[in-house]
């Protein structure tokens, strides 16, 4: 490896270390399975590594990684089929203050309804919503990630929230 390649690798390794946990969390929310999210993370970083030398030094590297991860996740979801998406098993440990069995059951049903509703969103809206509400990306970063305008990013988040509110109603 030349000195330039070593520096590039070291810089890329720093980028991976800085963002791998949040990219994994995003992928997990997209694909809803830990093993699949790990596979997608590895694929995303492999693709990023292959393209890293072509990345403009002024580019938002975080948004660039999210864009690659989004493409990997969407490809994975298409392959797996949205209807076959696995559900996260909910555990009572997620509940606070030692709830009654009835409260725990209501909590599980509510969470499952929200997860199911998010999974039914169109892929672009689902990705935009997760990037905004769970990953706390700005609309500019979402636009860069999804390859759309900032206005389209805002519209995707808005439409996703509108659909969830409509579908979940009283929840």
Secondary structure, DSSP 8 states (H G I E B T S, - for coil): --HHHHHHHHHHHHHHHHHHHHHHHHHHHHH--HHHHHHHHHHHHHHHHHHGGGS-TTS-HHHHHHHHHHHHHHHHHHHH-GGG-------GGGSSS---HHHHHHHHHHHHHHHHHHHHS-HHHHHHHIIIIIS---HHHHHHHHTS-HHHHHHHHHHHHHHHHHHHTT-
